[in-house]
């Protein structure tokens, strides 16, 4: 199967030409042995002209100019840690020192000065390499010397023996035990110092390790000035295992490494090789002509690849005025499955040791990073036949505390722009085009602030208005047939506009509401009266949330505090803790069985962030904080208690972020996100019972667009879909039946919902599936990557055609015909 090596804009045909390129840059012209460009999962740093600028179209998160404050930008640039990218630190080594720049994950608010300066060195620092397992250990090469630095202590740990020539490359082995360097000779540094004659021409060279093995790959120039590749076994280091000449170009060479398949790059050619050290063999499987003259090259980390599209590598080419992504994909028939033969486990994102621990002899290895079983979940918009279209007059100005619309498993409510706070009620069982004429609506009488469906009564809708009143509406069983003018009840008590409302998860007829009057009031809908009024807030209440067992209520406020109440025991908060710093909005939900609180909000730089708290120790602050992105709208979290997966998106966003929440580091396990071509006006999730478990559909949502509503399903790709995936679908709560009456809850009683097994009767759990799984045979990557010549294809086609004619060793039909005897033949014709 051929591997397609193309520029990304050609590979993804829906994008216009050059859409994925990063333009409007001016690459620097510093002469050095550095790679000039480096990428983390979120950032790209490159050597830039001091007069240049960069924009972020198509980049991994940010393209930054590291030359701030210097007339001559850096010679080599690398992220602080090869195993983590929450912070990317860029080094500027154009002068005689190493300068570390601390960047935010999204590349915003670039610092004006370096955070750490190491040196000076007395001559230009040409190369930098962070340690592969220890945190903050940096190797630098300047002139003929190599130094190992402790970045945290800002001091040198050691200086290695001086080389006999100008250093050209250095590389840490993946296990961190060895450091390789190259000049005219190749050197291995450990407890034993080894060196060997490298390439015969000392013009330029590069060095990389083959994964965690004892094999090295070097590129350079031979005596004939041809670019060549050599493979070395460091256990038998006196000579190379093999060498391969490429071409006679005079350009430099770069070697961004993809495990097992290095990419060797010249001025405008990108070679792909498969390396088989045990044979040994070095097989060229691909060659790509690139755009423009190459100034540098970098490999994008594995965690940033589109693995569900079978993207096995992505290389970034730095030219004079563009950064060009080149994607390598392996074609597979099924793109909805994760192909583990293409993607072995990668190293985790946490260092195995500190710099001091490593220097003292600690050789612990980086463990594979924890991953979620939902990491390859796919969000898909269902067929247009399931959409509700021709929706007119949508109200797009609902408050930030409102989700924009709400739905249960039967119908949805959508606010309209018409005067009087009209709400359209649409039946999910009747998809299709709405009539051009007006449709029956609820006439709320005042603009809608928030609304929600009663989980135990699918015909009851609570609507909070800007007039400080809550109206309770009852929808006829078949849906609205005419305009609804009179509510079933009106709740009065708040003195200011209401922010949000939420029904109790366990008890019937209990509703909570928050208001500009800085109170949270709890209502008994049977008596239509306020029964509790919670106090203690000093500013606007952004969000409230009942705990799953209904015993507690959490709030997050503009005053920067997260509060926890036990309403039946006290009207004042039981505890509180520091919340998001930003004042633009926040949301709170309960997580992990009701033992944790998840808050979405903004930091002081307006970055959208997630905060995870232990519910029994709010005062200690969040145990984990994660940055999502930068956007003006508040992230609305939708938490699935069955899977501990949270979906996050904001009104006006085009992307839904997906994380699995776990109770130990790293706490947030990122999964595939869902993206759409146009921004949605709202996004809500339906109950678990609406999911098609046979298709491993673990979540179903509705996406509100400008004039339509479309269902979106989230599935986990599984091979054994004929079995019930009981690891994905644990028993779910019978949420549609109340566990308590309002009176019972108000008088102190507690109860839990019954549980429901989602397994269809005709399906066997996957946990009980036969265990005789066949052993997977891993073919060499050349099987997937090698492109066949036209002559090979013709030969295969000819062989196939001949085979269809049958076995050529079989007797022909005429061989069985009877002829005349020889004597008779002679007698007749003699």
C-alpha positions in Angstrom: 0.0 0.0 0.0 1.6 3.3 -1.0 2.2 6.0 1.6 1.1 9.4 0.3 3.7 12.1 0.9 2.0 15.4 0.0 1.7 18.8 1.4 -1.2 19.0 3.8 -3.2 21.3 1.6 -3.1 18.7 -1.2 -3.8 15.8 1.1 -7.0 17.4 2.5 -8.7 18.3 -0.7 -11.4 20.4 1.0 -8.8 23.0 1.9 -7.8 25.6 -0.8 -4.3 25.6 -2.0 -1.8 26.7 0.6 -4.5 27.0 3.3 -2.5 25.0 5.7 0.7 26.9 5.1 1.9 29.4 7.7 2.7 32.6 5.8 3.8 36.2 6.4 7.0 35.2 8.0 10.7 36.0 7.3 13.0 33.2 8.2 16.3 34.2 9.7 19.6 33.9 8.0 21.8 33.0 10.9 24.6 30.6 9.9 24.7 27.7 12.4 24.3 23.9 12.8 20.9 24.3 14.3 17.6 23.0 12.9 16.1 26.6 12.8 12.6 25.3 13.7 11.0 23.2 16.4 7.4 22.2 17.3 5.6 21.1 20.3 2.0 19.9 20.3 0.8 23.5 20.5 3.5 25.8 19.4 6.0 26.3 16.6 9.2 28.3 17.2 11.5 29.2 14.4 14.5 31.4 13.6 13.0 34.6 12.4 14.3 37.8 10.9 14.1 40.5 13.5 12.0 42.6 11.1 9.6 39.8 10.3 6.2 38.9 11.8 4.1 35.8 12.0 0.4 35.0 12.0 -1.3 31.9 13.3 -3.3 30.6 10.3 -3.0 26.9 10.1 -0.4 26.6 12.9 -0.4 24.1 15.8 -1.4 26.8 18.2 1.0 29.7 17.9 3.9 30.8 15.7 6.2 32.9 17.8 9.1 35.1 16.9 11.9 34.3 19.4 14.1 37.2 18.4 12.5 39.8 20.7 15.1 42.1 22.1 17.9 40.8 19.9 19.3 42.1 16.6 20.2 38.6 15.6 17.7 35.7 16.4 18.7 32.3 17.8 20.8 29.7 16.1 18.9 26.8 17.5 15.5 26.6 19.2 13.9 23.7 21.2 11.1 23.3 23.7 12.2 22.9 27.3 10.9 19.4 27.7 10.6 16.9 24.9 8.0 15.1 27.0 5.7 17.9 28.0 4.3 21.1 26.4 2.2 22.9 29.0 5.1 25.4 28.9 7.3 25.8 25.8 10.6 27.5 26.5 12.5 28.7 23.5 16.2 29.2 23.5 18.0 32.1 21.8 21.6 31.3 21.3 22.7 33.8 18.6 25.1 35.5 20.9 27.3 33.5 23.4 24.7 32.4 25.9 21.5 30.3 26.1 18.3 32.2 26.7 15.1 30.4 27.8 11.8 31.9 27.0 8.7 30.9 28.9 5.6 30.8 26.7 1.9 30.1 27.5 0.4 27.1 25.8 -1.5 29.2 23.3 1.4 31.5 22.6 -0.3 34.7 23.8 1.4 37.5 25.7 4.9 36.7 24.5 7.5 37.8 27.1 9.8 40.8 26.3 12.8 39.2 27.9 14.2 35.7 28.6 13.3 34.0 31.8 16.7 32.3 32.2 20.1 33.0 30.8 22.9 30.4 30.9 26.4 31.3 30.0 28.3 33.1 28.5 30.3 30.6 26.5 32.9 32.6 24.7 31.6 31.6 21.2 28.4 31.0 19.4 26.1 28.3 20.8 25.1 26.2 17.8 23.0 23.4 19.2 20.8 22.6 22.2 19.1 19.4 23.3 17.0 18.7 26.4 17.3 15.5 28.2 14.8 12.8 27.1 13.8 11.6 30.6 15.0 14.1 33.3 13.4 17.5 33.8 15.4 20.6 33.0 18.6 19.0 31.9 20.1 20.7 28.9 23.0 19.8 26.7 24.6 22.7 24.6 27.3 22.7 22.0 29.5 25.7 21.4 32.6 25.5 19.3 34.3 22.3 20.3 32.8 22.0 23.8 29.6 20.3 25.2 28.1 21.4 28.5 25.3 19.8 30.5 23.2 22.3 32.4 20.7 22.2 35.3 18.2 24.8 34.1 16.4 25.1 37.4 19.6 25.9 39.3 21.0 27.9 36.3 24.4 26.2 36.6 26.6 23.8 34.6 26.6 20.2 35.8 29.7 19.2 33.8 31.7 20.1 30.7 32.7 17.2 28.5 36.1 16.6 27.0 36.9 19.0 24.2 36.3 17.7 20.7 39.0 17.9 18.0 36.8 19.9 15.6 33.8 22.1 15.4 30.7 20.4 16.8 27.9 19.9 14.3 25.2 17.9 16.1 24.3 16.3 19.5 21.5 13.9 20.5 20.3 12.2 23.7 19.4 8.6 23.6 15.7 8.0 24.3 16.5 6.4 27.7 18.8 9.3 28.6 21.8 7.1 29.3 23.9 8.2 26.4 24.7 11.4 24.6 25.9 11.3 21.0 27.8 14.1 19.2 29.2 14.6 15.7 31.8 16.6 14.1 34.4 15.0 11.8 34.2 12.1 14.3 31.2 10.6 16.0 31.3 10.4 19.8 29.3 8.5 22.4 29.4 9.9 25.9 28.5 7.8 28.9 30.7 6.3 31.6 32.9 5.2 28.7 34.0 7.7 26.1 33.8 6.3 22.5 34.6 7.9 19.2 34.9 6.8 15.6 35.6 8.4 12.2 32.3 9.6 10.9 31.8 11.0 7.4 34.9 11.7 5.3 33.8 15.3 4.4 33.4 17.5 7.5 31.1 20.0 5.8 28.0 19.2 7.9 26.5 16.3 9.8 23.5 15.3 11.9 23.0 12.5 14.4 19.9 10.8 15.8 19.2 7.7 17.9 16.9 4.9 16.6 14.3 4.9 19.4 15.7 3.4 22.6 18.0 1.0 20.8 21.8 1.0 20.6 21.7 2.1 17.0 22.6 5.6 15.7 21.9 7.1 12.3 24.1 9.9 11.0 23.9 11.9 7.8 26.7 13.9 6.2 28.9 14.1 3.2 31.4 11.6 1.8 34.7 12.2 0.1 33.0 12.7 -3.2 30.8 15.4 -1.6 27.8 13.2 -1.9 25.2 13.4 0.9 25.1 10.0 2.6 23.4 8.2 5.5 25.2 5.8 7.8 23.9 3.3 10.4 26.0 2.6 13.5 25.8 0.0 16.3 27.2 1.6 19.4 28.1 -1.8 20.9 30.5 -2.4 17.9 31.5 1.2 17.2 34.6 0.7 15.2 32.8 1.0 11.8 29.4 1.7 10.4 27.0 -1.2 9.7 26.1 0.3 6.3 26.1 3.5 4.3 23.9 4.9 1.5 24.8 7.8 -0.8 21.9 10.0 -1.7 22.9 12.7 -4.2 25.5 15.3 -4.9 23.6 18.4 -3.7 25.6 21.0 -1.9 22.7 21.8 0.5 22.7 21.1 4.2 20.9 18.1 5.7 18.3 17.8 8.4 17.0 14.6 10.0 13.6 14.9 11.7 13.1 11.4 13.2 10.0 9.2 13.0 10.7 6.0 14.9 11.9 3.4 12.5 11.5 5.7 9.5 13.9 8.7 9.5 13.2 11.6 7.1 16.3 13.0 5.6 16.0 16.5 4.1 18.1 18.4 1.7 17.4 21.8 0.1 14.2 20.7 -1.7 14.1 16.9 -1.4 12.6 14.9 1.5 13.7 11.3 1.7 11.9 8.6 3.7 13.8 5.5 4.7 13.0 2.3 6.6 15.8 1.2 8.8 16.3 -2.5 9.7 19.4 -2.6 11.9 19.3 -6.4 12.4 19.7 -7.2 8.7 21.2 -4.5 8.4 19.2 -2.6 5.7 18.4 1.0 4.8 15.6 1.1 2.3 14.4 4.3 0.6 10.6 4.0 0.5 9.6 7.5 -0.5 11.0 10.7 -1.9 9.2 14.0 -2.0 10.0 17.2 -3.9 9.3 20.2 -1.6 8.3 23.8 -2.1 11.1 26.3 -2.1 14.5 26.3 -0.5 14.5 24.6 2.9 15.9 26.6 5.8 15.0 24.1 8.4 12.8 21.1 9.3 11.0 19.8 12.4 8.9 16.8 13.3 5.5 17.4 14.9 5.1 15.3 18.1 3.0 12.1 17.9 0.4 13.5 20.3 -0.5 16.2 17.7 -1.1 13.8 14.8 -4.5 12.9 13.4 -4.3 9.2 14.2 -7.8 8.4 13.2 -6.8 9.5 9.7 -3.8 7.2 9.9 -1.4 10.1 9.9 1.9 8.5 11.0 4.1 11.6 10.7 4.0 15.3 10.0 7.1 17.3 9.1 7.3 21.1 9.1 9.4 22.7 6.4 10.8 26.2 7.1 11.3 28.2 3.9 12.2 31.9 3.5 8.6 33.0 3.8 6.4 30.0 4.7 6.2 27.1 7.1 4.9 24.1 5.1 3.4 21.1 6.8 3.9 17.8 5.0 1.8 14.9 6.2 2.4 11.2 5.9 -0.6 8.9 6.0 -1.1 5.2 5.5 -4.3 4.4 3.6 -6.6 2.0 5.4 -10.1 0.9 4.4 -11.5 1.6 7.9 -10.9 5.1 9.1 -13.2 4.7 12.0 -10.9 2.4 13.9 -7.7 3.0 15.7 -4.9 1.0 14.0 -2.6 0.0 16.9 -0.1 -1.6 14.5 0.7 1.9 13.2 0.7 3.7 16.6 2.6 1.9 19.4 2.5 3.5 22.9 4.4 6.7 23.1 6.3 8.1 26.0 4.3 10.0 28.6 4.3 13.7 29.2 5.7 13.7 32.8 9.5 13.5 33.4 10.8 10.5 35.3 13.3 12.4 37.4 14.5 15.8 38.4 17.8 17.1 37.2 19.4 16.5 40.6 18.0 12.9 40.8 19.3 12.1 37.3 22.7 13.6 38.1 22.9 11.4 41.2 22.4 8.3 39.1 18.6 7.9 38.8 17.8 6.2 35.5 14.1 5.8 35.8 12.3 5.8 32.4 9.4 7.9 31.2 6.3 5.7 31.4 3.8 5.6 28.6 1.3 8.4 29.2 -2.1 7.6 30.5 -4.8 7.6 27.9 -8.5 7.4 27.8 -10.5 4.6 26.1 -12.5 7.5 24.6 -9.4 9.2 23.1 -10.4 8.2 19.6 -14.1 9.0 20.0 -15.7 10.4 16.8 -18.4 13.0 16.7 -20.6 12.8 13.6 -23.6 14.8 12.5 -26.5 12.5 11.6 -28.2 12.5 8.2 -30.1 15.5 7.1 -33.3 13.5 7.4 -33.0 13.8 11.2 -32.5 17.6 11.2 -35.1 20.2 12.0 -34.7 23.0 9.4 -36.2 26.3 8.4 -36.1 27.6 11.9 -36.7 31.4 11.8 -36.3 34.3 14.2 -33.9 32.6 16.6 -32.9 34.7 19.6 -29.1 34.9 19.8 -28.9 37.2 22.7 -29.7 34.9 25.6 -27.6 35.6 28.7 -24.2 33.9 29.1 -25.5 31.9 32.0 -28.1 30.3 29.7 -27.2 27.3 27.4 -29.1 28.9 24.5 -31.8 26.2 24.2 -32.8 23.0 26.2 -34.0 19.5 25.3 -35.2 16.3 26.7 -35.7 12.9 24.9 -39.0 14.1 23.4 -38.8 17.7 22.5 -36.7 20.9 22.6 -37.4 24.5 23.5 -35.8 27.3 21.5 -36.1 31.1 22.4 -37.3 33.3 19.6 -36.5 37.0 18.9 -40.1 38.0 18.8 -41.4 40.4 21.5 -42.9 38.9 24.6 -40.2 36.2 25.2 -41.7 33.6 22.8 -40.4 30.0 23.0 -40.8 27.5 20.2 -41.4 23.9 21.2 -40.2 21.4 18.6 -40.9 17.7 18.7 -37.9 15.5 18.1 -40.1 12.8 16.6 -41.1 15.2 13.8 -37.8 16.2 12.0 -37.9 18.0 8.7 -38.6 21.4 7.3 -40.7 23.7 9.5 -43.5 25.6 7.7 -42.8 29.0 6.4 -45.8 30.3 8.4 -45.5 31.0 12.1 -45.5 28.0 14.4 -47.3 27.7 17.8 -45.1 29.1 20.7 -45.1 29.8 24.4 -45.8 33.4 25.1 -43.7 33.9 28.2 -44.5 37.7 28.5 -40.9 38.7 29.3 -37.5 38.0 27.8 -36.1 34.6 28.7 -33.1 34.5 31.0 -32.9 30.7 31.4 -35.1 27.6 31.1 -35.0 23.9 31.7 -37.1 20.7 31.4 -38.3 18.8 34.5 -36.4 15.5 34.4 -39.4 13.6 36.0 -42.1 15.3 34.0 -41.2 15.6 30.3 -44.1 18.0 29.6 -43.1 20.6 32.3 -40.9 23.5 31.4 -39.6 26.0 33.9 -38.7 29.5 32.4 -36.8 32.2 34.3 -37.6 35.7 33.1 -35.9 39.1 33.4 -38.8 40.2 35.5 -37.5 38.2 38.5 -40.3 35.6 38.1 -40.2 31.9 37.2 -43.0 30.6 35.1 -43.9 26.9 34.9 -45.4 25.8 31.6 -47.1 22.5 30.7 -46.8 21.2 27.1 -49.7 19.1 25.8 -48.8 15.4 25.2 -48.7 15.7 21.4 -46.8 19.0 21.4 -48.0 22.6 21.0 -51.0 23.0 18.6 -51.6 26.6 19.5 -50.0 29.5 21.3 -49.7 28.9 25.0 -50.6 32.0 27.0 -51.1 31.0 30.6 -48.4 29.3 32.7 -49.3 26.5 35.2 -47.7 28.5 38.0 -45.7 31.7 38.6 -43.0 31.7 41.3 -42.3 35.1 43.0 -39.6 35.9 45.5 -36.4 37.1 43.8 -36.0 40.9 43.7 -33.7 41.1 40.7 -33.2 39.4 37.3 -32.7 35.6 37.5 -29.5 34.1 36.2 -30.1 30.3 36.1 -32.4 27.6 37.3 -32.0 23.8 37.8 -34.2 21.0 38.9 -33.2 18.7 41.7 -31.7 15.4 40.4 -33.4 13.1 43.0 -36.5 14.8 44.5 -39.7 15.6 42.5 -41.0 19.2 42.4 -37.8 20.8 43.8 -36.2 23.7 41.8 -33.2 25.9 42.5 -32.7 29.4 41.1 -30.0 32.1 41.3 -30.5 35.9 40.8 -28.9 39.3 40.7 -30.1 39.7 44.2 -27.1 37.4 45.1 -29.3 34.7 46.6 -30.0 31.1 45.6 -33.7 30.2 46.3 -35.1 26.7 46.5 -38.8 26.2 45.5 -41.4 23.6 46.2 -43.5 23.4 43.0 -46.4 21.6 44.6 -47.0 24.6 46.9 -45.6 27.1 44.5 -43.6 28.6 47.4 -40.0 29.4 48.2 -38.8 27.0 50.9 -35.1 27.9 51.3 -33.0 31.0 50.6 -29.2 30.5 50.5 -27.0 33.5 51.2 -23.3 34.4 51.3 -22.5 35.7 47.8 -21.0 39.1 47.3 -21.3 39.3 43.5 -23.0 37.8 40.5 -23.6 34.1 40.7 -22.4 32.6 37.4 -23.6 29.0 37.9 -25.1 26.5 40.3 -25.2 22.7 40.3 -26.8 20.0 42.5 -24.6 17.1 43.6 -25.7 13.8 42.1 -27.1 12.6 45.4 -29.0 15.9 45.8 -27.6 16.6 49.2 -25.4 19.5 48.3 -25.4 22.5 46.0 -22.3 24.2 44.5 -22.0 27.7 43.1 -19.3 29.7 41.3 -19.4 33.5 41.5 -17.9 36.6 40.0 -16.4 37.4 43.3 -13.8 34.7 42.5 -15.1 32.1 45.0 -16.5 28.5 44.7 -19.0 27.8 47.4 -20.6 24.6 48.7 -23.9 24.5 50.5 -25.9 21.8 52.4 -29.2 23.6 52.0 -31.2 21.6 54.5 -28.6 22.1 57.2 -27.5 25.8 56.7 -28.4 28.7 54.6 -24.7 29.8 54.6 -22.0 28.0 52.7 -20.5 25.0 54.4 -17.1 25.8 52.7 -15.6 27.9 49.9 -12.4 28.2 48.0 -10.7 30.2 45.3 -12.3 30.1 41.9 -11.3 31.4 38.4 -9.6 34.7 38.4 -11.4 36.1 35.4 -14.7 37.9 35.7 -16.1 37.0 32.3 -18.1 34.0 33.3 -17.8 30.5 34.8 -19.7 27.1 35.0 -19.6 24.4 37.6 -20.6 20.7 37.5 -20.0 17.7 39.8 -17.7 14.9 38.7 -16.3 11.5 39.7 -19.2 10.2 41.7 -19.9 13.6 43.4 -16.5 13.7 45.1 -15.1 16.4 42.8 -16.1 19.7 41.3 -15.2 20.7 37.8 -15.2 24.5 37.1 -14.7 26.1 33.7 -13.7 29.7 33.6 -11.1 32.3 32.6 -7.7 33.2 34.0 -6.4 36.7 34.3 -5.2 36.6 30.7 -8.7 35.5 29.4 -7.5 32.0 28.6 -10.3 29.5 29.0 -9.4 27.0 31.7 -10.6 24.0 33.6 -10.3 23.7 37.4 -10.7 20.4 39.3 -11.5 20.6 43.1 -11.9 18.0 45.8 -15.4 18.7 47.1 -14.4 18.1 50.7 -11.5 20.6 50.6 -12.4 23.6 48.5 -10.3 25.9 50.6 -7.1 24.1 49.4 -7.9 25.3 45.9 -7.9 23.3 42.7 -5.9 20.1 42.5 -5.5 20.5 38.7 -5.7 23.4 36.3 -5.7 23.0 32.5 -5.7 25.5 29.7 -8.1 24.8 26.9 -7.8 27.8 24.5 -8.5 31.5 24.1 -12.0 32.5 23.2 -14.6 35.1 24.5 -17.4 32.7 25.3 -17.7 30.7 28.5 -17.1 27.0 28.2 -20.3 25.1 29.0 -19.5 21.7 30.5 -21.7 18.6 29.9 -20.6 15.8 32.2 -21.5 12.2 31.7 -21.5 10.4 35.0 -21.4 6.9 33.5 -18.1 7.5 31.6 -16.6 10.5 33.5 -16.3 12.2 30.1 -16.9 15.9 29.9 -17.9 17.8 26.7 -17.0 21.5 26.6 -18.1 24.2 24.2 -19.3 27.7 24.1 -22.0 29.6 22.3 -20.5 30.8 19.0 -17.8 28.1 19.0 -17.1 25.6 16.2 -15.4 23.0 18.4 -16.5 20.7 21.2 -13.6 19.7 23.5 -13.7 16.2 25.0 -11.8 15.1 28.2 -12.0 12.1 30.5 -11.7 13.2 34.1 -9.6 11.0 36.4 -8.7 11.4 40.0 -5.0 11.3 39.7 -2.4 13.1 37.5 -2.7 14.2 34.9 -6.5 14.5 35.8 -7.6 15.7 32.3 -7.2 13.0 29.5 -7.7 14.8 26.2 -9.8 13.0 23.6 -10.7 13.7 20.0 -12.7 16.9 19.7 -15.6 17.5 17.4 -15.4 20.4 14.9 -17.9 22.0 12.6 -17.6 24.4 9.7 -19.9 27.1 11.2 -20.4 28.3 14.7 -23.2 26.8 16.8 -25.6 28.9 18.8 -26.1 26.2 21.4 -25.2 22.6 22.2 -27.1 20.3 24.5 -26.8 16.6 25.3 -29.7 14.1 25.5 -30.2 11.4 28.0 -28.0 8.2 27.7 -31.1 6.1 26.8 -31.3 7.9 23.4 -27.9 6.4 22.4 -27.6 3.4 20.0 -25.4 1.1 22.1 -25.1 -1.4 19.2 -23.0 1.2 17.4 -21.0 2.0 20.5 -22.6 5.5 20.6 -22.0 6.7 24.2 -23.3 10.3 23.8 -25.9 12.1 21.7 -26.3 15.8 21.4 -28.3 18.5 19.5 -26.5 21.3 17.8 -28.4 24.6 17.3 -27.4 26.4 14.1 -28.7 29.7 12.7 -31.8 28.1 11.2 -31.7 24.4 12.0 -31.1 21.8 14.7 -29.0 18.7 13.9 -28.2 15.6 16.0 -24.6 14.8 16.7 -23.5 11.4 17.9 -20.3 10.4 19.6 -19.0 6.9 19.1 -16.0 4.9 20.2 -14.4 2.9 17.4 -14.4 -0.8 18.3 -13.5 -3.9 16.4 -15.9 -6.3 18.1 -19.0 -4.3 17.7 -21.1 -7.5 17.7 -20.5 -7.6 21.5 -22.0 -5.2 24.0 -19.2 -2.9 25.2 -19.8 -3.2 28.9 -16.7 -1.2 29.7 -18.2 1.8 27.8 -21.8 1.3 29.1 -22.0 0.6 32.8 -25.4 0.5 34.4 -27.0 4.0 34.2 -29.3 5.7 36.6 -33.1 5.6 36.1 -33.1 9.4 36.0 -36.7 9.7 34.7 -38.1 8.4 38.0 -37.8 10.5 41.2 -36.2 8.8 44.2 -37.9 11.1 46.7 -40.9 13.4 47.0 -40.4 17.0 47.8 -41.7 16.6 51.3 -39.4 13.7 52.0 -36.3 15.6 50.8 -37.2 18.8 52.7 -37.6 16.8 55.9 -34.1 15.3 55.6 -34.6 12.0 53.8 -32.1 10.8 51.1 -32.4 8.2 48.4 -30.7 7.0 45.2 -32.0 6.3 41.8 -32.3 2.7 40.6 -29.8 1.5 38.0 -30.6 0.3 34.5 -28.5 -2.2 32.4 -28.3 -0.9 28.8 -27.3 -4.3 27.4 -29.7 -5.6 24.7 -30.9 -9.1 25.4 -29.4 -10.5 22.2 -25.9 -9.2 22.8 -23.1 -10.7 24.8 -20.8 -8.5 26.9 -17.4 -7.9 25.4 -15.9 -8.9 28.8 -17.3 -12.4 28.1 -16.1 -12.6 24.5 -13.7 -15.4 23.6 -10.2 -14.7 24.6 -8.5 -16.5 21.7 -7.4 -13.4 20.0 -5.1 -14.1 17.0 -1.6 -12.9 17.2 -1.1 -9.8 15.1 1.6 -10.0 12.6 3.4 -6.8 12.2 4.7 -6.2 8.7 7.6 -4.0 8.1 6.6 -0.4 7.4 7.9 -0.7 3.8 4.9 -2.9 3.1 2.7 0.1 3.8 5.0 2.8 2.5 6.8 1.4 -0.6 5.5 2.8 -3.9 5.7 0.3 -6.8 7.1 1.2 -10.1 5.0 1.2 -13.3 6.9 -1.9 -14.5 6.1 -3.7 -11.3 2.4 -2.8 -11.6 2.3 -4.0 -15.2 3.9 -7.3 -14.3 1.4 -7.9 -11.5 -1.5 -7.1 -13.8 -0.2 -9.5 -16.5 0.3 -12.2 -13.9 -3.2 -11.8 -12.6 -4.7 -12.0 -16.2 -2.7 -15.2 -16.9 -3.8 -16.7 -13.7 -7.5 -16.2 -14.7 -6.9 -18.4 -17.8 -6.2 -21.4 -15.6 -3.1 -23.4 -14.8 -0.8 -23.5 -17.8 0.4 -27.0 -16.8 -3.1 -28.5 -17.4 -3.6 -30.4 -20.7 -5.2 -28.4 -23.5 -8.7 -29.6 -24.8 -7.3 -30.7 -28.1 -4.8 -33.0 -26.4 -7.7 -35.4 -25.6 -8.9 -35.7 -29.2 -8.5 -39.1 -30.9 -6.3 -39.2 -34.1 -5.4 -41.9 -36.7 -2.7 -44.6 -36.2 0.7 -43.9 -37.7 0.4 -46.9 -40.1 -2.9 -45.6 -41.4 -1.5 -42.1 -41.9 1.4 -43.5 -43.9 -0.9 -45.7 -45.9 -3.1 -42.8 -46.9 -0.4 -40.2 -47.7 2.7 -42.3 -48.5 
